[in-house]
Amino acid sequence: MDTRQALLRSARKAFAERGYAATSLEDLARTLGLTKAAVYHHFASKRALLEALLQEGFVETQRALSQPGTLHQRLLALALAYRGQVEPLTALMTAYSSRRGGDLEAVHLAREAMRRGIEQLAELLEQVSPRHGKALAVIFASIVHGAYMTAQHMPGYSAEQLLQEGVALFVRGLPEGKGEPPRQ
């Protein structure tokens, strides 16, 4: 594996465990047995490293959405590709937390990454359901993120199984009449 990819993988893990603000390029260099100069050769700043991680997520999303296949297949590919994006976005959105060290720049970057992701997905869903693309994109993103968070924090749940079921329900909807609670 090349140095750039090793730095990205190490940063993804560090941001998730310690948070963006509490992670330094020096820490990443030390973890990988690199000099600071080697890190700066690939990334001019911690922000540049974070932006590279977020850009990878954007490219993965685009790849999943533009592949041939049914809507179900493309959405499932997107949901499975999201695994690499969960940790950086979770670390960023918790950047306000004093426990992880607050960083307003990180929050701004996370919001921008999330906005771009919603726009990518909304573009596809708008073709399926005109005038509802953005709302559907937010709902779908919530299903995907929720599946990963549930699997990560609650024993006995599998992200892949939750995603399989969640994507299927999202695409086909709840069975008519079976989702209605009994009337009293």
C-alpha positions as CSV (number, residue, x, y, z in Angstrom):
1,M,0.0,0.0,0.0
2,D,1.3,3.4,-0.8
3,T,2.0,6.1,1.8
4,R,-1.0,8.3,0.8
5,Q,-3.4,5.4,1.2
6,A,-1.9,4.5,4.5
7,L,-2.3,8.1,5.7
8,L,-5.9,8.2,4.6
9,R,-6.7,4.9,6.4
10,S,-4.9,5.9,9.6
11,A,-6.6,9.4,9.5
12,R,-10.0,7.8,9.1
13,K,-9.4,5.6,12.1
14,A,-7.9,8.4,14.2
15,F,-10.7,10.9,13.4
16,A,-13.3,8.3,14.5
17,E,-11.5,7.4,17.7
18,R,-10.2,10.7,18.9
19,G,-12.0,13.3,16.8
20,Y,-10.8,15.6,14.1
21,A,-9.5,18.4,16.5
22,A,-7.6,15.9,18.8
23,T,-5.8,14.3,15.9
24,S,-2.5,15.8,14.6
25,L,-0.5,15.1,11.5
26,E,2.4,14.4,13.9
27,D,0.3,11.6,15.6
28,L,-0.4,10.1,12.2
29,A,3.2,10.2,11.2
30,R,4.3,8.6,14.4
31,T,1.6,5.8,14.1
32,L,2.8,4.9,10.6
33,G,6.5,5.3,11.4
34,L,6.8,8.3,9.0
35,T,8.5,11.6,9.2
36,K,6.4,14.8,9.3
37,A,8.0,15.6,6.0
38,A,6.6,12.4,4.5
39,V,3.1,13.4,5.6
40,Y,3.4,17.0,4.3
41,H,4.6,15.6,1.0
42,H,1.1,14.1,0.5
43,F,-1.0,16.5,2.5
44,A,-0.3,20.2,3.1
45,S,-2.5,20.3,6.2
46,K,-4.9,18.2,8.3
47,R,-7.7,20.0,6.5
48,A,-6.3,18.7,3.1
49,L,-6.2,15.2,4.5
50,L,-9.8,15.5,5.7
51,E,-10.9,16.9,2.4
52,A,-9.2,14.0,0.6
53,L,-11.2,11.5,2.8
54,L,-14.4,13.3,2.1
55,Q,-13.6,13.5,-1.7
56,E,-13.1,9.7,-1.7
57,G,-16.6,9.4,-0.3
58,F,-18.0,11.7,-3.0
59,V,-16.3,9.6,-5.7
60,E,-17.5,6.3,-4.2
61,T,-21.1,7.7,-4.1
62,Q,-20.9,8.8,-7.7
63,R,-19.5,5.4,-8.8
64,A,-22.3,3.5,-7.0
65,L,-25.1,5.7,-8.4
66,S,-23.8,5.7,-12.0
67,Q,-23.2,1.9,-12.3
68,P,-25.6,-0.1,-14.5
69,G,-28.4,-1.9,-12.7
70,T,-31.7,-1.4,-11.1
71,L,-32.5,1.3,-8.6
72,H,-32.3,-1.3,-5.9
73,Q,-28.9,-2.5,-7.0
74,R,-27.4,1.0,-7.2
75,L,-28.8,2.1,-3.9
76,L,-27.5,-1.0,-2.2
77,A,-24.1,-0.4,-3.7
78,L,-24.2,3.1,-2.4
79,A,-25.3,1.9,1.1
80,L,-22.4,-0.6,1.2
81,A,-19.9,1.9,0.0
82,Y,-20.9,4.3,2.7
83,R,-19.0,2.2,5.3
84,G,-15.8,4.1,4.6
85,Q,-17.6,7.4,5.1
86,V,-19.3,6.7,8.4
87,E,-16.2,7.3,10.6
88,P,-15.1,10.6,9.2
89,L,-18.6,12.1,9.1
90,T,-19.3,10.8,12.6
91,A,-16.1,12.3,13.9
92,L,-16.9,15.6,12.2
93,M,-20.4,15.9,13.3
94,T,-19.3,15.3,16.9
95,A,-16.7,18.1,16.6
96,Y,-18.8,20.4,18.8
97,S,-18.3,17.9,21.7
98,S,-15.8,19.1,24.2
99,R,-14.9,15.5,24.9
100,R,-13.5,15.2,21.4
101,G,-12.3,18.7,21.1
102,G,-14.6,21.1,19.2
103,D,-13.6,22.4,15.8
104,L,-16.0,24.6,13.8
105,E,-14.0,24.1,10.6
106,A,-14.6,20.4,10.9
107,V,-18.3,20.9,11.4
108,H,-18.4,23.1,8.2
109,L,-16.6,20.5,6.2
110,A,-19.0,17.8,7.5
111,R,-22.0,19.8,6.6
112,E,-20.7,20.5,3.1
113,A,-19.9,16.8,2.5
114,M,-23.3,15.8,3.7
115,R,-24.9,18.5,1.5
116,R,-23.0,17.2,-1.6
117,G,-24.0,13.6,-0.8
118,I,-27.7,14.5,-0.5
119,E,-27.5,16.4,-3.8
120,Q,-25.9,13.4,-5.6
121,L,-28.6,11.1,-4.3
122,A,-31.4,13.5,-4.8
123,E,-30.5,13.8,-8.5
124,L,-31.1,10.1,-9.0
125,L,-34.2,9.9,-6.8
126,E,-35.7,13.0,-8.6
127,Q,-35.8,10.9,-11.8
128,V,-37.8,8.2,-10.0
129,S,-40.1,10.5,-8.0
130,P,-40.2,14.1,-9.4
131,R,-40.4,16.9,-6.7
132,H,-39.5,14.4,-4.0
133,G,-35.8,13.7,-4.7
134,K,-34.3,15.8,-1.8
135,A,-36.7,14.4,0.8
136,L,-36.2,10.9,-0.4
137,A,-32.4,11.4,-0.3
138,V,-32.5,12.5,3.3
139,I,-34.7,9.6,4.3
140,F,-32.5,7.1,2.5
141,A,-29.3,8.6,4.0
142,S,-30.9,8.2,7.5
143,I,-31.7,4.6,6.8
144,V,-28.1,3.9,5.8
145,H,-26.5,5.8,8.6
146,G,-28.9,4.3,11.1
147,A,-28.0,0.8,10.0
148,Y,-24.3,1.4,10.5
149,M,-24.8,3.1,13.8
150,T,-27.1,0.4,15.1
151,A,-24.7,-2.4,14.0
152,Q,-21.8,-0.5,15.6
153,H,-23.4,0.2,18.9
154,M,-25.9,-2.6,19.5
155,P,-24.8,-6.2,19.7
156,G,-26.6,-8.7,17.5
157,Y,-27.2,-6.4,14.5
158,S,-25.5,-6.7,11.1
159,A,-25.1,-3.6,9.0
160,E,-25.3,-5.6,5.8
161,Q,-28.5,-7.3,6.9
162,L,-30.1,-4.1,8.0
163,L,-29.0,-2.4,4.7
164,Q,-30.4,-5.3,2.6
165,E,-33.8,-5.0,4.3
166,G,-33.7,-1.2,4.5
167,V,-32.9,-0.7,0.8
168,A,-35.6,-3.2,-0.2
169,L,-38.2,-1.5,1.9
170,F,-37.2,1.9,0.7
171,V,-37.5,0.9,-3.0
172,R,-40.7,-1.1,-2.8
173,G,-42.4,0.4,0.2
174,L,-44.3,-1.2,3.0
175,P,-46.9,-3.7,1.9
176,E,-50.3,-2.1,1.5
177,G,-52.4,-2.4,4.6
178,K,-49.9,-4.5,6.6
179,G,-48.2,-1.4,8.1
180,E,-51.4,-0.1,9.5
181,P,-51.9,-0.5,13.2
182,P,-55.3,-1.9,14.2
183,R,-58.0,0.8,14.6
184,Q,-59.8,1.0,17.8
